[in-house]
Amino acid sequence: MNLSLYTECETEFPLDITTIANAVADAFFRRFPCPYDVQINLYVVDDEKIREANYACRGIDKVTDVLSFPNLPFDPEHINELSMIEEDDPDVFDPETGELIYGEIMICASKVFSQAQEYGHSPEREFAFLTAHSLLHLTGYDHEDDDDRIKMEAMQEEILTEAGYERC
C-alpha cells in the first residue's frame, strides 16, 4: 500500500499524521484485503480549499471535515470482489507503478483540531477517525440512513481499535 500524504495548508501539526494515516490504512486493508498494490493520495488542506471542493463536487458551499474521491465503483456489500477491474486500464492502475489507484482523500486541517476538542479526544484520534471514515467512503460505504450509519460506525471503530486509536 502506498499512501502519499500532501499537506496543502499552513497549519502546523504537532502530531505525526503520516504515521497515523499509514497505521489506519494498514488496519483497513487487513480488514478489507486487496490483491493489488494500492495507491491512495491524502491531502490535508485549509478551510477554503475544502470548501471549494465541497461546492464543486457536492454543491454545498461550506467547510466540511473530509471528502473522499473514489476511483473504483465499489459495492460495499462485495468490497473484496474486484471483478470490475481491467488490469490494463490506465484509469485504474498507475502506468508507472502498476498500483491500483484506490482514490483520493481531503482532510480539513482546522476540523481535526476543532472536532477533537468538540468530541473530547485527541487530535491524533480525530485524524485517525477521519482517515478511517474516508477510506470507508472510498469503498462505497455511506451514512445516509440509520442502517448504513450504524454499519459504518461499527467498522470505523473496529479499524481504529486495531490501529490503536480507540475511543477513550
OpenMM code with the backbone's topology and positions (N, CA, C; nanometers):
from openmm import Vec3, app, unit

residues = "MET ASN LEU SER LEU TYR THR GLU CYS GLU THR GLU PHE PRO LEU ASP ILE THR THR ILE ALA ASN ALA VAL ALA ASP ALA PHE PHE ARG ARG PHE PRO CYS PRO TYR ASP VAL GLN ILE ASN LEU TYR VAL VAL ASP ASP GLU LYS ILE ARG GLU ALA ASN TYR ALA CYS ARG GLY ILE ASP LYS VAL THR ASP VAL LEU SER PHE PRO ASN LEU PRO PHE ASP PRO GLU HIS ILE ASN GLU LEU SER MET ILE GLU GLU ASP ASP PRO ASP VAL PHE ASP PRO GLU THR GLY GLU LEU ILE TYR GLY GLU ILE MET ILE CYS ALA SER LYS VAL PHE SER GLN ALA GLN GLU TYR GLY HIS SER PRO GLU ARG GLU PHE ALA PHE LEU THR ALA HIS SER LEU LEU HIS LEU THR GLY TYR ASP HIS GLU ASP ASP ASP ASP ARG ILE LYS MET GLU ALA MET GLN GLU GLU ILE LEU THR GLU ALA GLY TYR GLU ARG CYS".split()
positions = [
    Vec3(0.0844, -0.1169, 0.0000),
    Vec3(0.0000, 0.0000, 0.0000),
    Vec3(0.0893, 0.1238, 0.0000),
    Vec3(0.0563, 0.2160, -0.0858),
    Vec3(0.1307, 0.3408, -0.0960),
    Vec3(0.0344, 0.4559, -0.0676),
    Vec3(0.0407, 0.5075, 0.0536),
    Vec3(-0.0415, 0.6222, 0.0906),
    Vec3(0.0490, 0.7444, 0.0870),
    Vec3(0.0229, 0.8317, -0.0098),
    Vec3(0.1013, 0.9544, -0.0226),
    Vec3(0.0252, 1.0673, 0.0451),
    Vec3(0.0927, 1.1362, 0.1357),
    Vec3(0.0300, 1.2436, 0.2114),
    Vec3(0.0878, 1.3773, 0.1668),
    Vec3(-0.0029, 1.4691, 0.1349),
    Vec3(0.0357, 1.6026, 0.0893),
    Vec3(-0.0287, 1.7057, 0.1814),
    Vec3(0.0520, 1.7911, 0.2407),
    Vec3(-0.0005, 1.8972, 0.3258),
    Vec3(-0.0070, 2.0243, 0.2431),
    Vec3(-0.1296, 2.0708, 0.2180),
    Vec3(-0.1514, 2.1892, 0.1356),
    Vec3(-0.2170, 2.3002, 0.2174),
    Vec3(-0.1616, 2.3205, 0.3357),
    Vec3(-0.2113, 2.4265, 0.4229),
    Vec3(-0.0957, 2.4716, 0.5117),
    Vec3(-0.1184, 2.5800, 0.5821),
    Vec3(-0.0128, 2.6337, 0.6674),
    Vec3(-0.0237, 2.5871, 0.8111),
    Vec3(-0.1209, 2.5034, 0.8409),
    Vec3(-0.1391, 2.4537, 0.9766),
    Vec3(-0.0200, 2.3681, 1.0179),
    Vec3(0.0325, 2.3968, 1.1355),
    Vec3(0.1402, 2.3156, 1.1920),
    Vec3(0.0766, 2.2014, 1.2707),
    Vec3(0.1144, 2.0800, 1.2378),
    Vec3(0.0622, 1.9634, 1.3080),
    Vec3(0.1626, 1.9173, 1.4122),
    Vec3(0.1241, 1.9213, 1.5400),
    Vec3(0.2141, 1.8713, 1.6445),
    Vec3(0.2005, 1.7196, 1.6597),
    Vec3(0.1612, 1.6529, 1.5532),
    Vec3(0.1451, 1.5085, 1.5540),
    Vec3(0.1965, 1.4528, 1.4225),
    Vec3(0.2285, 1.3260, 1.4232),
    Vec3(0.2840, 1.2620, 1.3041),
    Vec3(0.1693, 1.2052, 1.2198),
    Vec3(0.1132, 1.2897, 1.1335),
    Vec3(-0.0037, 1.2486, 1.0557),
    Vec3(0.0291, 1.1384, 0.9552),
    Vec3(0.1527, 1.1306, 0.9100),
    Vec3(0.1910, 1.0237, 0.8172),
    Vec3(0.1827, 0.8882, 0.8870),
    Vec3(0.2358, 0.8794, 1.0069),
    Vec3(0.2304, 0.7543, 1.0835),
    Vec3(0.0865, 0.7164, 1.1142),
    Vec3(0.0049, 0.8139, 1.1537),
    Vec3(-0.1352, 0.7875, 1.1860),
    Vec3(-0.2091, 0.7356, 1.0622),
    Vec3(-0.1949, 0.8059, 0.9514),
    Vec3(-0.2656, 0.7665, 0.8285),
    Vec3(-0.2242, 0.6262, 0.7835),
    Vec3(-0.0953, 0.5964, 0.7901),
    Vec3(-0.0480, 0.4641, 0.7497),
    Vec3(-0.0974, 0.3549, 0.8430),
    Vec3(-0.1004, 0.3812, 0.9732),
    Vec3(-0.1498, 0.2813, 1.0687),
    Vec3(-0.2967, 0.2504, 1.0431),
    Vec3(-0.3750, 0.3533, 1.0177),
    Vec3(-0.5176, 0.3337, 0.9909),
    Vec3(-0.5377, 0.2613, 0.8583),
    Vec3(-0.4639, 0.3019, 0.7559),
    Vec3(-0.4766, 0.2358, 0.6251),
    Vec3(-0.4332, 0.0890, 0.6336),
    Vec3(-0.3278, 0.0604, 0.7077),
    Vec3(-0.2854, -0.0788, 0.7257),
    Vec3(-0.3953, -0.1607, 0.7930),
    Vec3(-0.4567, -0.1050, 0.8982),
    Vec3(-0.5665, -0.1750, 0.9663),
    Vec3(-0.6857, -0.1936, 0.8721),
    Vec3(-0.7137, -0.0925, 0.7922),
    Vec3(-0.8230, -0.1006, 0.6947),
    Vec3(-0.7994, -0.2158, 0.5970),
    Vec3(-0.6787, -0.2237, 0.5423),
    Vec3(-0.6515, -0.3263, 0.4416),
    Vec3(-0.6329, -0.4655, 0.5025),
    Vec3(-0.6093, -0.4740, 0.6326),
    Vec3(-0.6148, -0.6056, 0.6975),
    Vec3(-0.7599, -0.6521, 0.7045),
    Vec3(-0.8492, -0.5571, 0.7258),
    Vec3(-0.9929, -0.5905, 0.7320),
    Vec3(-1.0499, -0.6143, 0.5924),
    Vec3(-1.0046, -0.5383, 0.4959),
    Vec3(-1.0513, -0.5478, 0.3577),
    Vec3(-0.9309, -0.5707, 0.2652),
    Vec3(-0.8791, -0.6935, 0.2612),
    Vec3(-0.7591, -0.7186, 0.1803),
    Vec3(-0.7835, -0.6900, 0.0322),
    Vec3(-0.6801, -0.6456, -0.0334),
    Vec3(-0.6847, -0.6166, -0.1764),
    Vec3(-0.5718, -0.6951, -0.2429),
    Vec3(-0.6017, -0.7636, -0.3533),
    Vec3(-0.4977, -0.8448, -0.4180),
    Vec3(-0.3936, -0.7623, -0.4949),
    Vec3(-0.4104, -0.6315, -0.4997),
    Vec3(-0.3195, -0.5448, -0.5739),
    Vec3(-0.2463, -0.4519, -0.4788),
    Vec3(-0.1314, -0.4022, -0.5219),
    Vec3(-0.0679, -0.2915, -0.4517),
    Vec3(-0.1566, -0.1695, -0.4756),
    Vec3(-0.1827, -0.0952, -0.3703),
    Vec3(-0.2803, 0.0127, -0.3740),
    Vec3(-0.2123, 0.1479, -0.3597),
    Vec3(-0.2656, 0.2469, -0.4304),
    Vec3(-0.2184, 0.3852, -0.4228),
    Vec3(-0.3347, 0.4727, -0.3750),
    Vec3(-0.3095, 0.5494, -0.2695),
    Vec3(-0.4079, 0.6451, -0.2171),
    Vec3(-0.3359, 0.7773, -0.1951),
    Vec3(-0.3975, 0.8856, -0.2387),
    Vec3(-0.3441, 1.0189, -0.2132),
    Vec3(-0.4304, 1.0856, -0.1075),
    Vec3(-0.3660, 1.1346, -0.0016),
    Vec3(-0.4355, 1.2023, 0.1069),
    Vec3(-0.3825, 1.3449, 0.1148),
    Vec3(-0.4734, 1.4399, 0.1020),
    Vec3(-0.4383, 1.5823, 0.1049),
    Vec3(-0.4934, 1.6444, 0.2332),
    Vec3(-0.4089, 1.7116, 0.3075),
    Vec3(-0.4520, 1.7884, 0.4241),
    Vec3(-0.4571, 1.9333, 0.3783),
    Vec3(-0.5762, 1.9921, 0.3870),
    Vec3(-0.5993, 2.1225, 0.3254),
    Vec3(-0.6598, 2.2213, 0.4244),
    Vec3(-0.6647, 2.3471, 0.3816),
    Vec3(-0.7236, 2.4518, 0.4642),
    Vec3(-0.8744, 2.4618, 0.4371),
    Vec3(-0.9392, 2.5475, 0.5132),
    Vec3(-1.0851, 2.5646, 0.5036),
    Vec3(-1.1295, 2.6025, 0.3625),
    Vec3(-1.0590, 2.6968, 0.3023),
    Vec3(-1.1003, 2.7460, 0.1706),
    Vec3(-1.0927, 2.6372, 0.0638),
    Vec3(-0.9858, 2.5606, 0.0665),
    Vec3(-0.9690, 2.4556, -0.0358),
    Vec3(-1.0770, 2.3478, -0.0226),
    Vec3(-1.1085, 2.3074, 0.0989),
    Vec3(-1.2096, 2.2024, 0.1138),
    Vec3(-1.3498, 2.2583, 0.0876),
    Vec3(-1.3709, 2.3858, 0.1209),
    Vec3(-1.4997, 2.4476, 0.0898),
    Vec3(-1.5207, 2.4520, -0.0608),
    Vec3(-1.4186, 2.4929, -0.1348),
    Vec3(-1.4273, 2.4985, -0.2810),
    Vec3(-1.4535, 2.3600, -0.3402),
    Vec3(-1.3840, 2.2582, -0.2905),
    Vec3(-1.4030, 2.1215, -0.3403),
    Vec3(-1.5422, 2.0700, -0.3043),
    Vec3(-1.5885, 2.1017, -0.1850),
    Vec3(-1.7220, 2.0596, -0.1417),
    Vec3(-1.8289, 2.1216, -0.2316),
    Vec3(-1.8098, 2.2479, -0.2672),
    Vec3(-1.9055, 2.3152, -0.3561),
    Vec3(-1.8986, 2.2581, -0.4980),
    Vec3(-1.7771, 2.2401, -0.5479),
    Vec3(-1.7596, 2.1904, -0.6843),
    Vec3(-1.8139, 2.0487, -0.7013),
    Vec3(-1.7957, 1.9651, -0.6005),
    Vec3(-1.8331, 1.8237, -0.6134),
    Vec3(-1.9717, 1.7905, -0.5598),
    Vec3(-2.0162, 1.8632, -0.4592),
    Vec3(-2.1423, 1.8283, -0.3947),
    Vec3(-2.2441, 1.9423, -0.3967),
    Vec3(-2.2039, 2.0596, -0.4441),
    Vec3(-2.2950, 2.1736, -0.4467),
    Vec3(-2.3222, 2.2319, -0.3090),
    Vec3(-2.2364, 2.2012, -0.2129),
    Vec3(-2.2524, 2.2501, -0.0757),
    Vec3(-2.1421, 2.3521, -0.0492),
    Vec3(-2.1807, 2.4771, -0.0275),
    Vec3(-2.0847, 2.5860, -0.0119),
    Vec3(-2.0522, 2.6081, 0.1353),
    Vec3(-1.9841, 2.5087, 0.1951),
    Vec3(-1.9399, 2.5230, 0.3335),
    Vec3(-1.8215, 2.4313, 0.3582),
    Vec3(-1.7492, 2.4618, 0.4635),
    Vec3(-1.6344, 2.3818, 0.5046),
    Vec3(-1.6859, 2.2499, 0.5600),
    Vec3(-1.6192, 2.1419, 0.5235),
    Vec3(-1.6512, 2.0100, 0.5776),
    Vec3(-1.5231, 1.9479, 0.6309),
    Vec3(-1.5359, 1.8406, 0.7044),
    Vec3(-1.4166, 1.7808, 0.7653),
    Vec3(-1.3379, 1.6922, 0.6708),
    Vec3(-1.4062, 1.6201, 0.5835),
    Vec3(-1.3369, 1.5259, 0.4963),
    Vec3(-1.4176, 1.5040, 0.3689),
    Vec3(-1.3472, 1.4850, 0.2592),
    Vec3(-1.4092, 1.4468, 0.1323),
    Vec3(-1.3326, 1.3271, 0.0777),
    Vec3(-1.4059, 1.2366, 0.0173),
    Vec3(-1.3451, 1.1177, -0.0421),
    Vec3(-1.3806, 1.1128, -0.1897),
    Vec3(-1.2820, 1.0783, -0.2703),
    Vec3(-1.2996, 1.0709, -0.4148),
    Vec3(-1.2595, 0.9312, -0.4617),
    Vec3(-1.3557, 0.8375, -0.4631),
    Vec3(-1.3221, 0.7008, -0.5038),
    Vec3(-1.2885, 0.6926, -0.6520),
    Vec3(-1.1981, 0.6035, -0.6840),
    Vec3(-1.1613, 0.5814, -0.8231),
    Vec3(-1.2269, 0.4557, -0.8789),
    Vec3(-1.2871, 0.3758, -0.7926),
    Vec3(-1.3470, 0.2492, -0.8342),
    Vec3(-1.4925, 0.2438, -0.7911),
    Vec3(-1.5758, 0.1763, -0.8685),
    Vec3(-1.7185, 0.1668, -0.8332),
    Vec3(-1.7446, 0.0505, -0.7372),
    Vec3(-1.6990, 0.0650, -0.6122),
    Vec3(-1.7167, -0.0415, -0.5139),
    Vec3(-1.8625, -0.0565, -0.4733),
    Vec3(-1.8993, -0.1790, -0.4465),
    Vec3(-2.0254, -0.2124, -0.3810),
    Vec3(-1.9878, -0.2544, -0.2397),
    Vec3(-2.0291, -0.1799, -0.1372),
    Vec3(-1.9843, -0.2111, -0.0015),
    Vec3(-2.0192, -0.3534, 0.0440),
    Vec3(-2.1236, -0.4102, -0.0106),
    Vec3(-2.1599, -0.5469, 0.0279),
    Vec3(-2.0644, -0.6497, -0.0322),
    Vec3(-1.9909, -0.6115, -0.1355),
    Vec3(-1.8978, -0.7033, -0.2023),
    Vec3(-1.7630, -0.6343, -0.2230),
    Vec3(-1.7123, -0.5751, -0.1157),
    Vec3(-1.5926, -0.4913, -0.1242),
    Vec3(-1.4702, -0.5677, -0.1748),
    Vec3(-1.4631, -0.6972, -0.1472),
    Vec3(-1.3454, -0.7738, -0.1880),
    Vec3(-1.3564, -0.8297, -0.3291),
    Vec3(-1.4683, -0.8065, -0.3949),
    Vec3(-1.4850, -0.8536, -0.5315),
    Vec3(-1.4421, -0.7425, -0.6268),
    Vec3(-1.3308, -0.7622, -0.6911),
    Vec3(-1.2765, -0.6599, -0.7793),
    Vec3(-1.2840, -0.7044, -0.9251),
    Vec3(-1.3908, -0.7774, -0.9581),
    Vec3(-1.4034, -0.8315, -1.0937),
    Vec3(-1.4266, -0.7217, -1.1980),
    Vec3(-1.4670, -0.6029, -1.1542),
    Vec3(-1.4922, -0.4941, -1.2490),
    Vec3(-1.3641, -0.4301, -1.3003),
    Vec3(-1.2508, -0.4704, -1.2430),
    Vec3(-1.1233, -0.4088, -1.2778),
    Vec3(-1.0622, -0.4763, -1.4003),
    Vec3(-1.0236, -0.3931, -1.4949),
    Vec3(-0.9483, -0.4408, -1.6099),
    Vec3(-0.8024, -0.4058, -1.5859),
    Vec3(-0.7182, -0.5072, -1.5816),
    Vec3(-0.5805, -0.4878, -1.5380),
    Vec3(-0.4943, -0.4031, -1.6305),
    Vec3(-0.5443, -0.3716, -1.7489),
    Vec3(-0.4660, -0.2849, -1.8382),
    Vec3(-0.5270, -0.1455, -1.8499),
    Vec3(-0.6217, -0.1130, -1.7627),
    Vec3(-0.6900, 0.0166, -1.7663),
    Vec3(-0.6035, 0.1225, -1.6980),
    Vec3(-0.5532, 0.2235, -1.7730),
    Vec3(-0.4671, 0.3263, -1.7131),
    Vec3(-0.5425, 0.4203, -1.6185),
    Vec3(-0.6760, 0.4171, -1.6207),
    Vec3(-0.7526, 0.4973, -1.5253),
    Vec3(-0.7658, 0.4251, -1.3915),
    Vec3(-0.7331, 0.2977, -1.3891),
    Vec3(-0.7459, 0.2168, -1.2685),
    Vec3(-0.6096, 0.1843, -1.2088),
    Vec3(-0.5113, 0.1606, -1.2943),
    Vec3(-0.3769, 0.1275, -1.2498),
    Vec3(-0.2793, 0.2352, -1.2965),
    Vec3(-0.1945, 0.2793, -1.2055),
    Vec3(-0.0916, 0.3767, -1.2391),
    Vec3(0.0060, 0.3105, -1.3359),
    Vec3(0.0198, 0.3646, -1.4577),
    Vec3(0.1076, 0.3004, -1.5560),
    Vec3(0.2552, 0.2983, -1.5147),
    Vec3(0.2952, 0.3909, -1.4290),
    Vec3(0.4351, 0.3952, -1.3855),
    Vec3(0.4657, 0.2957, -1.2746),
    Vec3(0.3717, 0.2811, -1.1794),
    Vec3(0.3981, 0.1957, -1.0627),
    Vec3(0.3243, 0.0620, -1.0689),
    Vec3(0.2200, 0.0540, -1.1494),
    Vec3(0.1378, -0.0667, -1.1539),
    Vec3(0.0406, -0.0766, -1.0384),
    Vec3(0.0349, 0.0273, -0.9530),
    Vec3(-0.0523, 0.0241, -0.8355),
    Vec3(-0.1976, 0.0546, -0.8735),
    Vec3(-0.2892, -0.0100, -0.8034),
    Vec3(-0.4317, 0.0169, -0.8176),
    Vec3(-0.4600, 0.1541, -0.7563),
    Vec3(-0.5162, 0.2444, -0.8352),
    Vec3(-0.5474, 0.3795, -0.7862),
    Vec3(-0.6809, 0.3726, -0.7131),
    Vec3(-0.6733, 0.3682, -0.5813),
    Vec3(-0.7909, 0.3486, -0.4968),
    Vec3(-0.8764, 0.4741, -0.4875),
    Vec3(-0.8109, 0.5897, -0.4794),
    Vec3(-0.8839, 0.7153, -0.4716),
    Vec3(-0.8051, 0.8211, -0.3982),
    Vec3(-0.8731, 0.9325, -0.3745),
    Vec3(-0.8113, 1.0454, -0.3058),
    Vec3(-0.8979, 1.0888, -0.1889),
    Vec3(-0.8317, 1.1452, -0.0895),
    Vec3(-0.8969, 1.1907, 0.0330),
    Vec3(-0.8502, 1.3330, 0.0601),
    Vec3(-0.9429, 1.4175, 0.1051),
    Vec3(-0.9088, 1.5518, 0.1529),
    Vec3(-0.9551, 1.5632, 0.2976),
    Vec3(-0.8649, 1.6017, 0.3855),
    Vec3(-0.8989, 1.6242, 0.5260),
    Vec3(-0.8713, 1.7701, 0.5573),
    Vec3(-0.9663, 1.8344, 0.6210),
    Vec3(-0.9541, 1.9752, 0.6578),
    Vec3(-0.8765, 1.9873, 0.7890),
    Vec3(-0.7622, 2.0543, 0.7832),
    Vec3(-0.6736, 2.0662, 0.8986),
    Vec3(-0.7439, 2.1278, 1.0200),
    Vec3(-0.8166, 2.2362, 1.0001),
    Vec3(-0.8784, 2.3035, 1.1153),
    Vec3(-0.9833, 2.2156, 1.1824),
    Vec3(-1.0508, 2.1326, 1.1032),
    Vec3(-1.1541, 2.0442, 1.1593),
    Vec3(-1.0935, 1.9348, 1.2467),
    Vec3(-0.9701, 1.8943, 1.2170),
    Vec3(-0.9045, 1.7937, 1.3015),
    Vec3(-0.8987, 1.8457, 1.4454),
    Vec3(-0.8612, 1.9711, 1.4615),
    Vec3(-0.8446, 2.0278, 1.5950),
    Vec3(-0.9782, 2.0684, 1.6578),
    Vec3(-1.0664, 2.1310, 1.5800),
    Vec3(-1.1940, 2.1750, 1.6381),
    Vec3(-1.2822, 2.0564, 1.6759),
    Vec3(-1.2832, 1.9526, 1.5936),
    Vec3(-1.3674, 1.8364, 1.6241),
    Vec3(-1.3067, 1.7523, 1.7368),
    Vec3(-1.1760, 1.7481, 1.7471),
    Vec3(-1.1127, 1.6781, 1.8598),
    Vec3(-1.1574, 1.7433, 1.9902),
    Vec3(-1.1550, 1.8749, 1.9916),
    Vec3(-1.1983, 1.9469, 2.1118),
    Vec3(-1.3475, 1.9254, 2.1361),
    Vec3(-1.4272, 1.9359, 2.0314),
    Vec3(-1.5723, 1.9195, 2.0428),
    Vec3(-1.6107, 1.7812, 2.0968),
    Vec3(-1.5403, 1.6768, 2.0499),
    Vec3(-1.5751, 1.5400, 2.0890),
    Vec3(-1.4939, 1.4900, 2.2082),
    Vec3(-1.4050, 1.5724, 2.2595),
    Vec3(-1.3324, 1.5388, 2.3808),
    Vec3(-1.2261, 1.4313, 2.3653),
    Vec3(-1.1625, 1.4291, 2.2492),
    Vec3(-1.0498, 1.3364, 2.2337),
    Vec3(-0.9328, 1.4089, 2.1674),
    Vec3(-0.8273, 1.3368, 2.1448),
    Vec3(-0.7040, 1.3985, 2.0942),
    Vec3(-0.7130, 1.4277, 1.9440),
    Vec3(-0.6328, 1.5228, 1.8960),
    Vec3(-0.6241, 1.5454, 1.7516),
    Vec3(-0.5758, 1.4200, 1.6771),
    Vec3(-0.4888, 1.3402, 1.7414),
    Vec3(-0.4444, 1.2149, 1.6788),
    Vec3(-0.5634, 1.1235, 1.6524),
    Vec3(-0.6485, 1.1093, 1.7518),
    Vec3(-0.7659, 1.0230, 1.7381),
    Vec3(-0.8594, 1.0789, 1.6299),
    Vec3(-0.8758, 1.2091, 1.6241),
    Vec3(-0.9644, 1.2691, 1.5240),
    Vec3(-0.9079, 1.2502, 1.3831),
    Vec3(-0.7768, 1.2695, 1.3666),
    Vec3(-0.7165, 1.2487, 1.2353),
    Vec3(-0.7309, 1.1023, 1.1936),
    Vec3(-0.7102, 1.0117, 1.2865),
    Vec3(-0.7265, 0.8684, 1.2586),
    Vec3(-0.8717, 0.8388, 1.2202),
    Vec3(-0.9656, 0.8963, 1.2945),
    Vec3(-1.1075, 0.8764, 1.2644),
    Vec3(-1.1412, 0.9249, 1.1233),
    Vec3(-1.0976, 1.0452, 1.0893),
    Vec3(-1.1296, 1.0993, 0.9571),
    Vec3(-1.0661, 1.0159, 0.8460),
    Vec3(-0.9491, 0.9603, 0.8724),
    Vec3(-0.8848, 0.8728, 0.7732),
    Vec3(-0.9655, 0.7447, 0.7550),
    Vec3(-1.0038, 0.6803, 0.8655),
    Vec3(-1.0838, 0.5570, 0.8567),
    Vec3(-1.2177, 0.5849, 0.7894),
    Vec3(-1.2805, 0.6927, 0.8282),
    Vec3(-1.4105, 0.7317, 0.7720),
    Vec3(-1.4005, 0.7483, 0.6201),
    Vec3(-1.2966, 0.8180, 0.5768),
    Vec3(-1.2832, 0.8447, 0.4333),
    Vec3(-1.2435, 0.7194, 0.3556),
    Vec3(-1.1640, 0.6304, 0.4146),
    Vec3(-1.1318, 0.5049, 0.3477),
    Vec3(-1.2583, 0.4226, 0.3236),
    Vec3(-1.3473, 0.4216, 0.4210),
    Vec3(-1.4743, 0.3505, 0.4025),
    Vec3(-1.5575, 0.4153, 0.2925),
    Vec3(-1.5566, 0.5479, 0.2856),
    Vec3(-1.6261, 0.6158, 0.1753),
    Vec3(-1.5660, 0.5782, 0.0400),
    Vec3(-1.4333, 0.5620, 0.0333),
    Vec3(-1.3713, 0.5230, -0.0934),
    Vec3(-1.4237, 0.3891, -0.1433),
    Vec3(-1.4673, 0.3046, -0.0514),
    Vec3(-1.5150, 0.1714, -0.0892),
    Vec3(-1.6672, 0.1646, -0.0978),
    Vec3(-1.7326, 0.2787, -0.0987),
    Vec3(-1.8765, 0.2818, -0.1217),
    Vec3(-1.9628, 0.2889, 0.0022),
    Vec3(-1.9038, 0.2850, 0.1201),
    Vec3(-1.9847, 0.2956, 0.2421),
    Vec3(-2.0323, 0.4384, 0.2600),
    Vec3(-2.1502, 0.4508, 0.3183),
    Vec3(-2.2076, 0.5823, 0.3426),
    Vec3(-2.2872, 0.5779, 0.4717),
    Vec3(-2.3413, 0.6916, 0.5100),
    Vec3(-2.4163, 0.7026, 0.6352),
    Vec3(-2.5428, 0.7847, 0.6132),
    Vec3(-2.6041, 0.7642, 0.4971),
    Vec3(-2.7241, 0.8416, 0.4630),
    Vec3(-2.8483, 0.7957, 0.5393),
    Vec3(-2.8540, 0.6673, 0.5744),
    Vec3(-2.9679, 0.6212, 0.6554),
    Vec3(-2.9136, 0.5518, 0.7802),
    Vec3(-3.0008, 0.5257, 0.8776),
    Vec3(-2.9563, 0.4732, 1.0062),
    Vec3(-2.8859, 0.3386, 0.9955),
    Vec3(-2.9377, 0.2470, 0.9135),
    Vec3(-2.8739, 0.1157, 0.8995),
    Vec3(-2.7313, 0.1292, 0.8465),
    Vec3(-2.7142, 0.2098, 0.7417),
    Vec3(-2.5811, 0.2305, 0.6847),
    Vec3(-2.4885, 0.3008, 0.7836),
    Vec3(-2.5415, 0.3983, 0.8553),
    Vec3(-2.4627, 0.4724, 0.9538),
    Vec3(-2.4134, 0.3792, 1.0646),
    Vec3(-2.5009, 0.2929, 1.1139),
    Vec3(-2.4644, 0.2003, 1.2214),
    Vec3(-2.3548, 0.1042, 1.1745),
    Vec3(-2.3683, 0.0513, 1.0523),
    Vec3(-2.2662, -0.0387, 0.9964),
    Vec3(-2.1323, 0.0330, 0.9820),
    Vec3(-2.1391, 0.1534, 0.9260),
    Vec3(-2.0158, 0.2286, 0.9011),
    Vec3(-1.9469, 0.2655, 1.0323),
    Vec3(-2.0236, 0.3088, 1.1305),
    Vec3(-1.9654, 0.3448, 1.2600),
    Vec3(-1.8988, 0.2248, 1.3266),
    Vec3(-1.9616, 0.1081, 1.3168),
    Vec3(-1.9032, -0.0131, 1.3762),
    Vec3(-1.7709, -0.0477, 1.3077),
    Vec3(-1.7679, -0.0386, 1.1752),
    Vec3(-1.6438, -0.0681, 1.1023),
    Vec3(-1.5347, 0.0332, 1.1347),
    Vec3(-1.5723, 0.1607, 1.1446),
    Vec3(-1.4745, 0.2641, 1.1808),
    Vec3(-1.4101, 0.2309, 1.3140),
    Vec3(-1.4922, 0.1952, 1.4122),
    Vec3(-1.4392, 0.1655, 1.5456),
    Vec3(-1.3500, 0.0420, 1.5436),
    Vec3(-1.3855, -0.0600, 1.4666),
    Vec3(-1.3007, -0.1795, 1.4560),
    Vec3(-1.1641, -0.1432, 1.3964),
    Vec3(-1.1661, -0.0650, 1.2911),
    Vec3(-1.0412, -0.0239, 1.2255),
    Vec3(-0.9571, 0.0610, 1.3204),
    Vec3(-1.0204, 0.1566, 1.3871),
    Vec3(-0.9479, 0.2449, 1.4778),
    Vec3(-0.8909, 0.1686, 1.5964),
    Vec3(-0.9657, 0.0745, 1.6488),
    Vec3(-0.9172, -0.0075, 1.7602),
    Vec3(-0.7959, -0.0884, 1.7174),
    Vec3(-0.8055, -0.1523, 1.5995),
    Vec3(-0.6929, -0.2308, 1.5501),
    Vec3(-0.5695, -0.1442, 1.5261),
    Vec3(-0.5910, -0.0208, 1.4831),
    Vec3(-0.4793, 0.0707, 1.4559),
    Vec3(-0.4255, 0.1361, 1.5841),
    Vec3(-0.4955, 0.1169, 1.6961),
    Vec3(-0.4510, 0.1740, 1.8239),
    Vec3(-0.5051, 0.3117, 1.8539),
    Vec3(-0.6174, 0.3472, 1.7906),
    Vec3(-0.6780, 0.4785, 1.8127),
    Vec3(-0.8218, 0.4650, 1.8605),
    Vec3(-0.8439, 0.3745, 1.9545),
    Vec3(-0.9791, 0.3525, 2.0045),
    Vec3(-1.0289, 0.4732, 2.0817),
    Vec3(-1.1586, 0.4775, 2.0951),
    Vec3(-1.2229, 0.5857, 2.1686),
    Vec3(-1.1921, 0.5691, 2.3163),
    Vec3(-1.1568, 0.6768, 2.3817),
    Vec3(-1.1254, 0.6706, 2.5253),
    Vec3(-1.2485, 0.6951, 2.6095),
] * unit.nanometer
topology = app.Topology()
chain = topology.addChain("A")
for resn in residues:
    res = topology.addResidue(resn, chain)
    for name in ("N", "CA", "C"):
        topology.addAtom(name, app.Element.getBySymbol(name[0]), res)
